[in-house]
Amino acid sequence: MQRIFRDIRIMLLANLWLIPVLAALVGALFYFVAPPPPMHARLATGSPSGGYNAFGERLKEELAKQGFELELVRSSGSLDNLSKLQRGEVEIALVQSGQELTLDSHQRERLHGLGVMYQEPLWLFKRKAVEIDSMADLLPLRVAIGAPDSGTRSVSDALLAANQITAERYPPQWQPVSGTPAASALLAGDLDAGFFLGPAESAVVQRLAASTELDLVSLRRSAAYRARLPYLTRLEVGEGLLNLASNNPSRDIRTLAPVATLVANDAFHPSLTPLILEAAREVMKNGTLLDPPGAYPAAKPQTLASLSEADYYYEKGLPILQRYLPFRIASLADRYIILLIPLIVIMIPLSKAVGPIYRWRIRARIYRWYKYLREIDRKLDDGTPPDQLASEIAQLEELEQRLAKVEVPLSYSNELYDLHVHLRYVIERLQAVQRRQAAEEQVG
């Protein structure tokens, strides 16, 4: 057993040169690999009662299962979310489709689409006593058209503009409010009608749909609006879909819907894309009253350039490692595997060189003595002076003692013993020459 441990120690000492080589390779691996993605991001949502905030809360809860912290940043609406992205206050934001068209080309180049999360129907609620057949019928009424910079205001402005009702023509009784304040005013009778934007399940929409004093307006000319505003889609809403008890809507209606898109800026780490999209898919897996199960998130429709990671997710799903490992571990493994490939390519020939180099280093312990023996052998052929013979013999005998302390693996012992034999042979030759010279001196 002692012999085995000694051979292992000799082998390790002979290959110490591998340590700095491996250290350099590992150092290069960590130097060139990209840092791991952060486990935190900020998402711009909207008002506390809005659909964006509700979706953000569910997404945050789902991401927390992977140890990812999603910080929700409240805002006044979709346009405000775009501004926060531009200023770098958040990394991702929920943005209503069509809002990005308000940006110039340079600003849009700095943003990336991660996909469509769900549809955002536009609801035009009115009090039942009010008759509304077209947008022009709203002019004499008290109407909530949406707060400035809100998604509701953006869509209502677009629909009104399509009817040649521009901001300059807005009557003074129209109110720039949306969400909960607008709903409260409409229910109280302080408004005759109001535009609202959000999923059918949103708290504001359900509150309005539960009232027996309100009904929904059908946008009969939805096809004409869709032709002029391509970022909107047509929706068929069946009778009683929002609330069966109040039978709201009281008949089948048509409406329009932009979509809620997830948008990222340059500060967003692309590797987080599949994690967030998978969490969004889990949130939307059961669908909504208007969206079928499994329909969202979806790649289109969106006008911003998408990230390659998002394209991969929609085409093939999660990266292979993330299907079986937690995100933190999978993302690290995925990044290092890419750089491990060239490391392995280097290590294969390096490992093949270990054996020959090891043999050379072990034999070097033995063969370096042969150089000295060969020099003495040449001196013998040339005739070593008598005064040097004793010195050479003494040096060789000292060398013989030093060789006794040389350690080599058991498999190389025969070469060490050969050296001992050759060393003794040279010593005996020198001694024979020394005796011959001494005899010649006596005879002379």
C-alpha positions as CSV (number, residue, x, y, z in Angstrom):
1,M,0.0,0.0,0.0
2,Q,2.9,2.4,0.8
3,R,4.3,1.7,-2.6
4,I,1.1,2.6,-4.3
5,F,0.8,5.9,-2.4
6,R,4.4,6.7,-3.2
7,D,3.7,6.1,-6.9
8,I,0.7,8.3,-6.8
9,R,2.7,11.1,-5.1
10,I,5.4,10.8,-7.7
11,M,2.9,11.0,-10.5
12,L,1.2,14.1,-9.0
13,L,4.6,15.8,-8.5
14,A,5.6,15.0,-12.1
15,N,2.4,16.6,-13.4
16,L,2.3,19.8,-11.4
17,W,2.6,21.7,-14.6
18,L,-1.0,20.9,-15.2
19,I,-2.1,23.1,-12.3
20,P,-1.3,26.5,-13.9
21,V,-2.5,25.3,-17.3
22,L,-5.9,24.2,-15.9
23,A,-6.1,27.4,-13.8
24,A,-5.5,29.5,-16.9
25,L,-8.2,27.6,-18.8
26,V,-10.8,27.9,-16.0
27,G,-9.9,31.5,-15.5
28,A,-10.5,32.2,-19.2
29,L,-13.8,30.3,-18.9
30,F,-15.1,32.6,-16.1
31,Y,-13.6,35.7,-17.7
32,F,-15.3,35.3,-21.1
33,V,-18.6,33.8,-20.0
34,A,-21.4,36.4,-19.7
35,P,-22.6,37.1,-16.2
36,P,-25.7,35.2,-15.0
37,P,-29.0,36.9,-15.5
38,P,-30.4,38.9,-12.6
39,M,-33.2,37.4,-10.5
40,H,-35.0,40.7,-10.3
41,A,-36.9,43.0,-12.8
42,R,-39.3,45.9,-12.7
43,L,-42.6,45.8,-14.6
44,A,-44.6,48.9,-15.3
45,T,-48.3,48.0,-14.9
46,G,-51.1,50.7,-14.4
47,S,-53.6,51.8,-11.8
48,P,-54.4,49.5,-8.8
49,S,-57.8,48.7,-10.2
50,G,-56.7,48.1,-13.8
51,G,-56.2,44.9,-15.7
52,Y,-52.5,45.5,-16.1
53,N,-52.0,45.5,-12.4
54,A,-54.1,42.4,-11.9
55,F,-52.1,40.6,-14.5
56,G,-48.9,41.9,-13.0
57,E,-49.8,40.5,-9.6
58,R,-50.5,37.0,-10.9
59,L,-47.3,37.1,-13.0
60,K,-45.3,38.2,-9.9
61,E,-46.8,35.3,-7.9
62,E,-45.9,32.8,-10.6
63,L,-42.3,34.0,-11.0
64,A,-41.8,33.9,-7.2
65,K,-42.1,30.1,-7.4
66,Q,-38.7,30.2,-9.4
67,G,-37.1,32.5,-6.8
68,F,-37.5,35.5,-9.2
69,E,-38.6,38.9,-7.8
70,L,-40.8,41.0,-10.0
71,E,-41.3,44.5,-8.8
72,L,-44.5,46.1,-9.9
73,V,-44.3,49.8,-10.7
74,R,-47.7,51.6,-10.8
75,S,-48.4,54.1,-13.6
76,S,-51.1,56.2,-15.1
77,G,-51.5,53.9,-18.1
78,S,-49.9,52.6,-21.3
79,L,-48.3,55.8,-22.5
80,D,-46.8,56.3,-19.1
81,N,-45.4,52.8,-19.3
82,L,-43.7,53.6,-22.5
83,S,-42.2,56.7,-20.9
84,K,-40.9,54.7,-18.0
85,L,-39.2,52.3,-20.5
86,Q,-37.6,55.1,-22.3
87,R,-36.3,56.7,-19.1
88,G,-35.0,53.3,-17.8
89,E,-37.2,53.4,-14.7
90,V,-38.3,49.8,-15.5
91,E,-37.0,47.0,-17.7
92,I,-40.4,45.6,-19.0
93,A,-43.8,47.1,-19.3
94,L,-47.3,46.2,-20.4
95,V,-48.2,48.4,-23.4
96,Q,-51.4,48.6,-25.3
97,S,-50.9,47.7,-29.0
98,G,-50.7,50.8,-31.2
99,Q,-49.1,52.9,-28.4
100,E,-45.7,52.3,-29.8
101,L,-46.7,54.0,-33.0
102,T,-46.4,57.3,-31.1
103,L,-42.6,56.8,-30.9
104,D,-40.1,57.8,-33.5
105,S,-38.0,55.1,-35.2
106,H,-34.9,55.7,-33.0
107,Q,-37.0,55.2,-29.8
108,R,-38.7,52.1,-31.2
109,E,-35.3,50.6,-32.0
110,R,-34.4,50.6,-28.3
111,L,-37.5,48.6,-27.5
112,H,-38.2,44.9,-28.0
113,G,-41.5,43.0,-28.1
114,L,-41.9,39.9,-25.9
115,G,-45.3,39.0,-27.2
116,V,-49.0,39.5,-26.7
117,M,-50.3,38.7,-23.2
118,Y,-54.1,39.0,-23.7
119,Q,-56.8,41.0,-25.4
120,E,-58.0,44.3,-23.9
121,P,-61.6,44.9,-25.1
122,L,-63.0,48.4,-25.3
123,W,-66.3,48.7,-23.5
124,L,-68.7,51.6,-24.1
125,F,-71.2,51.5,-21.1
126,K,-74.2,53.7,-21.1
127,R,-77.2,54.3,-18.9
128,K,-80.2,52.3,-20.2
129,A,-82.3,55.4,-20.8
130,V,-79.7,56.8,-23.2
131,E,-79.8,55.9,-26.9
132,I,-76.4,55.7,-28.7
133,D,-76.3,54.5,-32.3
134,S,-73.1,56.3,-33.5
135,M,-70.2,58.2,-32.0
136,A,-71.9,61.5,-33.0
137,D,-74.6,60.7,-30.5
138,L,-72.1,61.1,-27.7
139,L,-71.6,64.9,-28.4
140,P,-74.5,66.1,-26.3
141,L,-73.9,63.6,-23.5
142,R,-71.7,63.5,-20.4
143,V,-69.1,61.0,-21.3
144,A,-65.9,59.7,-19.7
145,I,-63.4,59.5,-22.5
146,G,-60.4,58.3,-20.4
147,A,-57.6,59.9,-18.5
148,P,-54.8,61.6,-20.3
149,D,-52.0,59.1,-21.3
150,S,-54.2,56.2,-20.5
151,G,-54.9,53.3,-22.9
152,T,-58.6,54.1,-22.7
153,R,-58.0,57.6,-23.9
154,S,-55.8,56.4,-26.7
155,V,-58.5,54.1,-28.2
156,S,-61.4,56.5,-27.6
157,D,-59.4,59.3,-29.3
158,A,-58.7,57.0,-32.3
159,L,-62.4,56.0,-32.7
160,L,-63.6,59.5,-32.4
161,A,-61.0,60.8,-34.8
162,A,-62.1,58.1,-37.3
163,N,-65.5,59.8,-37.1
164,Q,-63.9,63.2,-37.7
165,I,-64.5,64.2,-34.0
166,T,-61.1,65.6,-33.1
167,A,-60.0,66.9,-29.7
168,E,-60.9,70.5,-30.7
169,R,-64.5,69.4,-31.1
170,Y,-64.8,67.6,-27.7
171,P,-67.7,69.1,-25.7
172,P,-66.9,70.7,-22.3
173,Q,-69.1,68.1,-20.5
174,W,-66.8,65.2,-21.6
175,Q,-64.7,64.1,-18.7
176,P,-61.0,63.0,-19.0
177,V,-61.4,60.2,-16.4
178,S,-61.2,56.5,-16.5
179,G,-61.2,53.4,-14.3
180,T,-62.7,53.6,-10.9
181,P,-63.5,57.3,-10.8
182,A,-65.3,57.1,-14.1
183,A,-67.2,54.0,-13.1
184,S,-68.3,55.6,-9.8
185,A,-69.6,58.7,-11.7
186,L,-71.5,56.6,-14.2
187,L,-73.1,54.5,-11.6
188,A,-74.1,57.6,-9.6
189,G,-75.7,59.1,-12.6
190,D,-73.2,61.9,-13.0
191,L,-72.3,60.6,-16.4
192,D,-74.4,59.3,-19.3
193,A,-71.8,57.0,-20.8
194,G,-68.1,56.1,-20.5
195,F,-65.3,54.3,-22.3
196,F,-63.6,51.6,-20.4
197,L,-60.7,49.3,-21.4
198,G,-59.7,46.0,-19.9
199,P,-60.4,42.3,-19.6
200,A,-63.9,41.1,-19.0
201,E,-62.9,39.9,-15.6
202,S,-61.4,43.2,-14.4
203,A,-63.0,44.6,-11.2
204,V,-64.1,47.8,-12.9
205,V,-65.8,46.1,-15.8
206,Q,-67.5,43.5,-13.6
207,R,-68.7,46.3,-11.3
208,L,-70.3,48.1,-14.2
209,A,-71.7,44.9,-15.7
210,A,-73.4,44.0,-12.4
211,S,-75.6,47.2,-12.5
212,T,-79.1,46.8,-13.9
213,E,-79.1,50.5,-14.8
214,L,-76.3,50.1,-17.4
215,D,-75.9,48.4,-20.7
216,L,-73.3,48.1,-23.4
217,V,-73.2,49.8,-26.8
218,S,-72.5,47.6,-29.8
219,L,-69.9,49.0,-32.2
220,R,-71.8,47.9,-35.3
221,R,-69.2,49.4,-37.7
222,S,-66.3,47.5,-36.1
223,A,-65.2,46.2,-39.5
224,A,-64.8,49.8,-40.7
225,Y,-62.8,50.7,-37.6
226,R,-60.7,47.7,-38.0
227,A,-59.8,48.6,-41.5
228,R,-58.6,52.1,-40.4
229,L,-57.0,51.0,-37.1
230,P,-55.3,47.7,-37.9
231,Y,-53.9,47.3,-34.3
232,L,-57.4,46.7,-33.1
233,T,-59.3,43.4,-33.5
234,R,-63.0,42.7,-33.7
235,L,-64.7,40.8,-30.8
236,E,-68.1,39.2,-30.6
237,V,-69.5,39.4,-27.1
238,G,-72.5,37.2,-26.4
239,E,-75.6,38.2,-24.5
240,G,-75.0,38.0,-20.7
241,L,-71.3,37.2,-21.1
242,L,-70.2,39.8,-18.6
243,N,-72.9,39.2,-16.1
244,L,-75.7,36.7,-16.4
245,A,-77.7,38.0,-13.4
246,S,-78.0,41.5,-14.9
247,N,-78.0,40.0,-18.4
248,N,-75.2,42.4,-19.5
249,P,-74.9,42.9,-22.4
250,S,-78.6,42.6,-23.0
251,R,-77.9,41.3,-26.6
252,D,-75.1,40.0,-28.7
253,I,-72.8,42.9,-29.4
254,R,-69.5,43.7,-31.2
255,T,-66.6,45.7,-29.9
256,L,-63.0,46.3,-30.6
257,A,-59.9,45.3,-28.7
258,P,-56.3,46.2,-28.7
259,V,-53.9,43.7,-27.2
260,A,-51.7,44.0,-24.1
261,T,-48.1,43.5,-25.2
262,L,-45.1,42.9,-23.0
263,V,-42.3,45.3,-24.1
264,A,-38.7,45.4,-22.9
265,N,-35.9,47.9,-23.2
266,D,-32.2,47.5,-23.6
267,A,-31.7,47.1,-19.9
268,F,-33.7,43.8,-19.9
269,H,-31.6,40.7,-19.8
270,P,-32.7,38.5,-22.8
271,S,-32.1,35.3,-20.9
272,L,-35.0,36.1,-18.7
273,T,-37.4,35.9,-21.7
274,P,-38.4,32.2,-21.5
275,L,-38.8,32.4,-17.7
276,I,-41.2,35.3,-17.9
277,L,-43.1,34.0,-21.0
278,E,-43.5,30.6,-19.3
279,A,-44.9,32.3,-16.2
280,A,-47.3,34.3,-18.4
281,R,-48.4,31.1,-20.1
282,E,-49.2,29.6,-16.7
283,V,-51.1,32.7,-15.7
284,M,-53.2,32.5,-18.9
285,K,-53.5,28.7,-19.2
286,N,-57.2,28.7,-18.3
287,G,-58.0,31.6,-20.6
288,T,-60.6,34.3,-19.9
289,L,-64.2,34.9,-20.8
290,L,-63.0,36.1,-24.2
291,D,-59.7,34.4,-24.7
292,P,-59.6,30.6,-25.1
293,P,-57.3,28.5,-22.9
294,G,-53.7,28.3,-24.1
295,A,-54.1,31.1,-26.7
296,Y,-51.8,33.5,-24.9
297,P,-49.0,34.6,-24.7
298,A,-48.7,34.8,-28.5
299,A,-46.0,36.1,-30.8
300,K,-48.3,38.3,-32.8
301,P,-49.7,40.8,-33.5
302,Q,-47.0,43.3,-32.6
303,T,-45.1,45.9,-34.5
304,L,-41.9,46.0,-32.4
305,A,-38.9,43.8,-33.3
306,S,-39.0,40.7,-31.1
307,L,-36.0,39.2,-29.2
308,S,-34.5,36.1,-30.6
309,E,-35.2,34.4,-27.3
310,A,-38.9,35.2,-27.6
311,D,-38.9,33.8,-31.2
312,Y,-37.3,30.6,-29.9
313,Y,-39.8,30.2,-27.1
314,Y,-42.9,30.6,-29.4
315,E,-41.4,28.2,-32.0
316,K,-39.9,25.5,-29.7
317,G,-40.9,26.2,-26.1
318,L,-38.5,26.4,-23.2
319,P,-34.8,25.8,-23.7
320,I,-34.0,22.1,-23.0
321,L,-32.3,22.6,-19.7
322,Q,-35.1,24.8,-18.3
323,R,-37.6,22.0,-19.0
324,Y,-35.9,19.8,-16.3
325,L,-34.0,22.2,-14.0
326,P,-34.8,25.3,-12.0
327,F,-34.2,28.5,-14.0
328,R,-31.2,29.7,-11.9
329,I,-29.3,26.4,-12.4
330,A,-30.4,25.9,-16.0
331,S,-29.3,29.4,-17.0
332,L,-25.9,29.0,-15.5
333,A,-25.4,25.5,-17.0
334,D,-26.6,26.8,-20.4
335,R,-24.1,29.7,-20.4
336,Y,-21.1,27.6,-19.2
337,I,-21.8,24.6,-21.5
338,I,-21.2,26.9,-24.5
339,L,-17.7,27.8,-23.3
340,L,-17.0,24.2,-22.0
341,I,-17.0,23.0,-25.6
342,P,-13.8,24.8,-26.6
343,L,-12.3,23.9,-23.2
344,I,-13.0,20.2,-23.9
345,V,-11.5,20.6,-27.4
346,I,-8.3,21.9,-25.7
347,M,-8.3,19.3,-23.0
348,I,-8.5,16.3,-25.3
349,P,-5.1,16.8,-26.9
350,L,-3.8,18.0,-23.6
351,S,-4.8,14.8,-21.9
352,K,-3.1,12.8,-24.6
353,A,0.1,14.7,-24.0
354,V,0.0,13.9,-20.2
355,G,1.2,10.3,-20.7
356,P,4.3,11.1,-22.9
357,I,5.2,14.1,-20.8
358,Y,4.9,12.1,-17.6
359,R,7.1,9.4,-19.0
360,W,9.6,11.9,-20.1
361,R,9.7,13.6,-16.7
362,I,10.2,10.3,-14.9
363,R,12.9,9.1,-17.2
364,A,14.6,12.5,-17.1
365,R,15.3,11.7,-13.4
366,I,17.3,8.7,-14.6
367,Y,18.7,9.7,-18.0
368,R,20.2,13.0,-16.9
369,W,22.9,10.9,-15.1
370,Y,23.8,9.2,-18.3
371,K,25.2,12.4,-19.7
372,Y,27.8,12.5,-16.9
373,L,28.6,8.8,-17.5
374,R,29.1,9.4,-21.2
375,E,31.5,12.3,-20.5
376,I,33.6,10.0,-18.2
377,D,33.5,7.3,-20.8
378,R,34.9,9.7,-23.4
379,K,37.6,10.8,-21.0
380,L,38.6,7.1,-20.6
381,D,38.9,6.7,-24.4
382,D,41.0,9.8,-24.5
383,G,43.2,8.7,-21.6
384,T,42.2,10.1,-18.2
385,P,45.2,11.6,-16.4
386,P,46.1,9.7,-13.2
387,D,45.5,12.6,-10.9
388,Q,41.9,12.8,-12.1
389,L,41.0,9.1,-11.7
390,A,40.6,9.3,-7.9
391,S,38.5,12.4,-8.2
392,E,36.2,10.8,-10.8
393,I,35.8,7.6,-8.8
394,A,34.9,9.6,-5.7
395,Q,32.3,11.6,-7.6
396,L,30.8,8.5,-9.1
397,E,30.6,6.8,-5.7
398,E,28.9,9.9,-4.3
399,L,26.5,9.7,-7.3
400,E,25.8,6.1,-6.5
401,Q,24.7,7.1,-3.0
402,R,22.5,9.9,-4.3
403,L,20.8,7.5,-6.8
404,A,19.8,5.3,-3.9
405,K,17.5,8.1,-2.8
406,V,15.9,8.7,-6.2
407,E,12.3,7.7,-6.3
408,V,10.5,6.5,-9.4
409,P,7.3,4.5,-9.9
410,L,7.5,0.7,-9.7
411,S,7.1,0.5,-13.5
412,Y,10.3,2.5,-14.1
413,S,12.4,0.6,-11.5
414,N,14.1,-1.5,-14.1
415,E,15.5,1.6,-15.7
416,L,16.8,2.9,-12.4
417,Y,18.5,-0.4,-11.7
418,D,20.0,-0.4,-15.2
419,L,21.6,3.0,-14.2
420,H,23.0,1.5,-11.0
421,V,24.5,-1.3,-13.0
422,H,26.0,1.1,-15.6
423,L,27.3,3.4,-12.9
424,R,29.0,0.5,-11.1
425,Y,30.4,-0.6,-14.5
426,V,32.0,2.8,-15.1
427,I,33.4,2.9,-11.5
428,E,35.0,-0.5,-12.0
429,R,36.5,0.6,-15.3
430,L,38.0,3.6,-13.7
431,Q,39.3,1.5,-10.8
432,A,40.8,-1.0,-13.4
433,V,42.6,1.9,-15.2
434,Q,43.8,3.2,-11.8
435,R,45.3,-0.1,-10.9
436,R,46.9,-0.5,-14.3
437,Q,48.5,2.9,-14.1
438,A,49.7,2.2,-10.6
439,A,51.3,-1.1,-11.8
440,E,53.0,0.6,-14.7
441,E,54.5,3.2,-12.3
442,Q,55.9,0.4,-10.1
443,V,57.4,-1.4,-13.1
444,G,58.8,1.9,-14.4
